[in-house]
Amino acid sequence: MSKITVFISSPYTLGDVALNVREQMTTADKLINMGFAPFVPLYTHFQHMVYPQPYETWLSLDFVWVEKCDCLLRLEGESKGADREVEKAYELEKQVFYSIGELVKYYQV
């Protein structure tokens, strides 16, 4: 049985970027331990440190992964980029969740 893939969407540039990356990683760890296969787009933070790309390049890559994942989990916090990822998920008719609890309940994990 294949694992349910979850795109994690959250703030990056507003606030402390290191803490924002950590929040996605913490969420990913919880999802992994529950049997999901999370995609952590903020791992690109480390790629960007060595090989910077324009904001829109990163967002366009995020959209590719939103399309590939089964659903999207939107974490709290103001973010125009995360809001655009949510819009993309709805456009693709993907399920969008606003908490791990909603996600688990939907998939009955």
ABEGO torsion letter per residue (X at the ends): XBBBBBBBBBBAABEBAAAAAAAAAAAAAAAAAAGBBBBBAAAAAAAAAABBBBAAAAAAAAAAAAAABABBBBBBEBBAAAAAAAAAAAAAGBBBBABAAAAAAAAGX
